[in-house]
Amino acid sequence: MLVATADGGGTKTPTAAAPGRYGSVGRDLVQHCINDALVQGAEPLFFLDYVGVGKLRPERVAALIVGLAEACKDHGLTLLGGETAEMPGVYPEEEFDLVGTLVGVVERAHLIDGTKVVPGDRLIGLPSVGLHTNGYSLARRILDERMRLGWDDAFPGAGGASVADVMLEPHRCYLEPLRPFLKDPALHALAHITGGGVAGNLPRVLHGLGARVSRAAVPPLNVFEQLVAAGGVERDEAWRAFNMGVGMILVVSASEAGRLEASLRANGEAPFAMGEICDQIDGVAWLD
């Protein structure tokens, strides 16, 4: 079966443009799209891009395409090509848009669609590396209005890394760590945690069931601790706007959860048990 997905750089696009790091957006887009197809069990085949600009600046477009191409090479998919459009009546002169389409493939017998999820299944989380590609409007407002930091300033608690370094940490790709498990019958569903956080993404793969989720089980990330504290963001709102350290959630058979978690750890991952599936609630119920 073919699996297709399309997405854009979103609010991370102007964030990358401000310090002039255009290549990072290309990598983000490819890796985000790989994850979106991965939740169906699909491995990527090829990628197409669209770049829209108000005024064509070749060096910027080249940086975008290099970022796309390098990410495609790293993960074994082909960049077929795409479209570059200069439209001054649509985009302001200094702005641009980057959109991508990815097509992947999965054998029908190994399609992951959530229909195997049952009450009692366990949730295993895999960590994010930062904001990934969501929550940038809120993050930039906090940086500008509350923290009053520029792109070259040191980000608090980040060991000397600049604000630009922390904000533009690439969206992590989960293809390689999850590839060994895609045909494992114990893996019932996958949820890519993007806009809307855990509560907005996990229920999509549960087919009407609910989940009890522990937020305390998620290892804290400095970037979120700093932004939430400086912005005075309420806990529930923070978990809606940001991924809060969770990049991907595996829904697995209760009897096999220990085995999968141990296998992930043996492969260099840092999985954490987040909760379980139940049929007595709707959506996500926080345990703490």
C-alpha positions as CSV (number, residue, x, y, z in Angstrom):
1,M,0.0,0.0,0.0
2,L,1.1,3.6,-0.7
3,V,1.0,6.1,2.1
4,A,1.2,9.8,1.3
5,T,1.5,12.9,3.4
6,A,1.9,16.6,2.8
7,D,3.1,19.3,5.3
8,G,4.8,22.7,5.5
9,G,7.4,24.3,7.7
10,G,4.7,26.1,9.6
11,T,5.7,28.7,12.2
12,K,9.3,27.4,12.3
13,T,9.8,28.9,8.8
14,P,10.0,32.5,9.8
15,T,11.9,31.5,12.9
16,A,14.6,29.9,10.7
17,A,14.6,32.9,8.3
18,A,15.2,35.4,11.1
19,P,18.8,34.3,11.8
20,G,19.3,33.2,8.2
21,R,19.4,29.4,8.8
22,Y,17.4,28.4,5.8
23,G,18.8,24.9,5.4
24,S,17.5,23.7,8.7
25,V,13.9,24.1,7.5
26,G,14.4,21.7,4.7
27,R,15.7,19.0,7.0
28,D,12.8,19.6,9.4
29,L,10.2,19.2,6.7
30,V,11.6,15.9,5.4
31,Q,11.9,14.4,8.8
32,H,8.5,15.6,9.9
33,C,6.9,14.0,6.8
34,I,8.8,10.7,7.3
35,N,7.4,10.5,10.9
36,D,3.9,11.2,9.6
37,A,4.0,8.3,7.2
38,L,5.9,6.1,9.7
39,V,2.9,6.0,12.0
40,Q,1.1,3.9,9.4
41,G,4.1,1.6,9.3
42,A,5.3,3.0,5.9
43,E,8.9,3.5,4.9
44,P,9.6,6.5,2.7
45,L,10.1,6.2,-1.1
46,F,10.3,9.7,-2.5
47,F,9.8,13.4,-1.7
48,L,8.6,16.5,-3.6
49,D,9.0,20.1,-2.6
50,Y,7.3,23.4,-3.2
51,V,9.1,26.7,-2.5
52,G,7.1,29.9,-2.8
53,V,8.8,33.3,-2.5
54,G,8.0,37.0,-2.9
55,K,11.4,37.7,-4.5
56,L,13.7,34.9,-5.7
57,R,17.0,35.0,-3.9
58,P,18.9,32.0,-5.3
59,E,21.2,31.5,-2.3
60,R,18.3,31.2,0.0
61,V,16.4,28.7,-2.2
62,A,19.6,26.8,-2.7
63,A,20.0,26.5,1.1
64,L,16.5,25.2,1.4
65,I,17.0,22.6,-1.3
66,V,20.3,21.5,0.2
67,G,18.6,20.9,3.5
68,L,15.9,18.8,1.8
69,A,18.5,16.8,-0.2
70,E,20.7,16.0,2.7
71,A,17.8,14.8,4.9
72,C,16.6,12.6,2.0
73,K,20.0,11.1,1.5
74,D,20.4,10.4,5.3
75,H,17.1,8.5,5.4
76,G,17.3,6.7,2.0
77,L,14.6,8.4,0.0
78,T,14.7,10.1,-3.4
79,L,14.2,13.8,-3.8
80,L,12.4,13.8,-7.2
81,G,12.1,17.5,-7.6
82,G,9.3,20.0,-7.2
83,E,8.3,23.6,-7.9
84,T,9.8,27.0,-7.2
85,A,7.4,29.9,-7.6
86,E,8.2,33.6,-7.4
87,M,4.9,35.4,-6.6
88,P,5.3,38.9,-5.4
89,G,1.6,39.5,-5.2
90,V,1.2,36.5,-2.9
91,Y,4.3,36.6,-0.6
92,P,6.0,39.7,0.8
93,E,9.4,40.2,-0.7
94,E,11.5,38.8,2.2
95,E,9.1,35.9,3.1
96,F,8.9,32.4,1.7
97,D,6.9,29.2,2.1
98,L,8.2,25.6,2.0
99,V,5.9,22.6,1.6
100,G,6.6,19.0,0.9
101,T,4.9,15.8,-0.1
102,L,6.2,12.4,0.8
103,V,5.1,9.0,-0.5
104,G,6.0,5.8,1.3
105,V,5.1,2.1,1.1
106,V,3.9,-0.6,3.5
107,E,2.8,-4.2,3.0
108,R,-0.9,-4.4,3.6
109,A,-0.4,-7.1,6.3
110,H,1.9,-4.8,8.2
111,L,-0.2,-1.6,8.0
112,I,-0.4,0.1,11.4
113,D,-3.8,1.7,11.6
114,G,-4.7,1.4,15.3
115,T,-7.4,-1.2,14.8
116,K,-5.5,-3.6,17.0
117,V,-5.5,-1.3,20.0
118,V,-7.3,-2.7,23.0
119,P,-7.9,-1.7,26.6
120,G,-4.8,-2.5,28.7
121,D,-2.3,-1.7,26.0
122,R,0.7,0.2,27.2
123,L,2.1,3.5,26.1
124,I,5.9,3.9,25.5
125,G,7.2,7.3,24.7
126,L,10.3,8.3,22.8
127,P,11.9,11.6,23.6
128,S,11.9,14.7,21.4
129,V,15.0,16.9,21.1
130,G,13.1,20.2,21.5
131,L,10.2,22.0,19.8
132,H,10.5,20.0,16.6
133,T,8.1,22.0,14.3
134,N,5.4,23.1,16.6
135,G,4.7,25.8,19.2
136,Y,6.9,28.5,17.6
137,S,4.4,31.3,17.7
138,L,4.1,31.0,21.5
139,A,7.9,30.4,21.9
140,R,8.9,33.5,19.9
141,R,6.4,35.6,21.9
142,I,8.0,34.4,25.2
143,L,11.5,35.0,23.8
144,D,10.7,38.5,22.6
145,E,8.3,39.8,25.3
146,R,9.4,38.0,28.5
147,M,12.9,36.7,28.1
148,R,14.0,39.6,25.8
149,L,16.6,37.4,24.1
150,G,18.1,37.8,20.6
151,W,19.1,34.9,18.3
152,D,22.8,35.1,19.2
153,D,22.2,35.3,22.9
154,A,22.9,32.3,25.1
155,F,19.8,30.3,25.9
156,P,19.4,29.8,29.7
157,G,20.5,26.4,30.9
158,A,21.7,25.3,27.4
159,G,25.4,25.0,28.1
160,G,26.3,28.1,26.0
161,A,24.1,27.2,23.0
162,S,22.5,30.3,21.4
163,V,18.8,30.9,21.2
164,A,19.0,30.1,17.4
165,D,20.7,26.8,18.2
166,V,18.1,25.7,20.6
167,M,15.1,27.0,18.7
168,L,16.3,25.4,15.4
169,E,17.2,22.0,16.7
170,P,16.1,19.7,13.8
171,H,12.8,17.8,14.1
172,R,13.9,14.3,15.1
173,C,13.3,11.4,12.7
174,Y,12.2,8.2,14.2
175,L,12.5,6.0,11.1
176,E,15.8,4.3,12.1
177,P,15.0,3.5,15.7
178,L,11.5,2.2,14.9
179,R,12.3,0.3,11.7
180,P,13.0,-3.0,13.5
181,F,9.6,-2.9,15.1
182,L,7.3,-2.0,12.2
183,K,6.4,-5.6,11.5
184,D,6.2,-6.7,15.2
185,P,2.7,-7.8,16.0
186,A,3.0,-6.3,19.5
187,L,3.1,-2.8,18.0
188,H,-0.5,-1.7,17.7
189,A,-0.3,2.0,16.9
190,L,2.1,4.9,16.7
191,A,1.4,8.6,17.4
192,H,3.6,11.4,16.1
193,I,3.4,14.2,18.7
194,T,3.1,17.5,16.7
195,G,0.6,20.4,16.9
196,G,-1.8,19.9,19.7
197,G,0.6,17.9,21.8
198,V,-0.1,14.5,23.3
199,A,-3.8,15.2,23.9
200,G,-4.3,16.3,20.4
201,N,-2.5,13.5,18.6
202,L,-2.7,10.3,20.6
203,P,-6.5,9.9,20.4
204,R,-6.3,9.9,16.6
205,V,-5.0,6.3,16.6
206,L,-7.1,4.9,19.4
207,H,-10.4,4.3,17.5
208,G,-12.7,5.7,20.2
209,L,-10.7,4.4,23.2
210,G,-9.0,6.6,25.7
211,A,-5.7,6.8,27.5
212,R,-4.4,7.5,30.9
213,V,-1.1,9.3,30.6
214,S,1.5,10.3,33.1
215,R,3.2,13.6,32.4
216,A,5.7,13.0,35.2
217,A,7.1,10.0,33.3
218,V,8.4,12.2,30.6
219,P,12.0,13.3,31.1
220,P,12.1,17.1,31.3
221,L,13.8,19.2,28.6
222,N,15.4,22.5,29.5
223,V,13.9,24.4,26.6
224,F,10.4,23.7,27.8
225,E,11.2,24.4,31.4
226,Q,12.6,27.8,30.5
227,L,9.8,28.8,28.1
228,V,7.0,27.6,30.4
229,A,8.5,29.4,33.5
230,A,9.3,32.6,31.7
231,G,6.0,32.7,29.9
232,G,3.9,31.8,32.9
233,V,2.2,29.1,30.7
234,E,-0.3,27.0,32.5
235,R,0.5,23.3,32.6
236,D,-2.4,22.1,30.4
237,E,-1.8,24.9,27.8
238,A,2.0,24.0,27.7
239,W,1.1,20.4,27.0
240,R,-1.2,21.5,24.2
241,A,1.2,24.0,22.6
242,F,4.4,22.0,22.9
243,N,5.4,18.4,22.7
244,M,7.0,18.8,26.1
245,G,9.6,16.2,25.5
246,V,7.6,13.5,23.7
247,G,8.3,13.0,20.0
248,M,6.6,9.6,19.4
249,I,4.3,7.3,21.3
250,L,4.1,3.6,20.8
251,V,0.9,1.7,21.7
252,V,1.9,-1.8,22.5
253,S,0.6,-5.1,23.8
254,A,0.7,-5.1,27.6
255,S,2.4,-8.6,27.7
256,E,5.1,-7.4,25.3
257,A,5.7,-3.9,26.6
258,G,8.7,-4.9,28.6
259,R,10.4,-6.7,25.7
260,L,9.9,-3.7,23.3
261,E,11.1,-1.2,25.8
262,A,14.2,-3.3,26.5
263,S,14.9,-3.7,22.8
264,L,14.6,0.1,22.2
265,R,17.0,0.7,25.1
266,A,19.4,-1.9,23.8
267,N,19.4,0.0,20.5
268,G,20.4,3.3,22.2
269,E,17.0,4.8,22.7
270,A,15.6,6.2,26.0
271,P,12.0,5.0,26.1
272,F,9.7,5.7,29.0
273,A,6.5,4.1,30.2
274,M,3.7,6.7,29.9
275,G,0.4,5.0,30.8
276,E,-2.2,2.7,29.3
277,I,-5.3,2.4,27.1
278,C,-8.7,2.2,28.7
279,D,-12.3,2.2,27.5
280,Q,-13.8,4.2,30.3
281,I,-12.7,7.7,29.2
282,D,-12.7,9.8,26.1
283,G,-9.4,11.1,24.8
284,V,-6.5,11.6,27.2
285,A,-6.8,11.7,31.0
286,W,-3.8,13.0,32.8
287,L,-2.6,10.9,35.8
288,D,-0.5,13.8,37.2
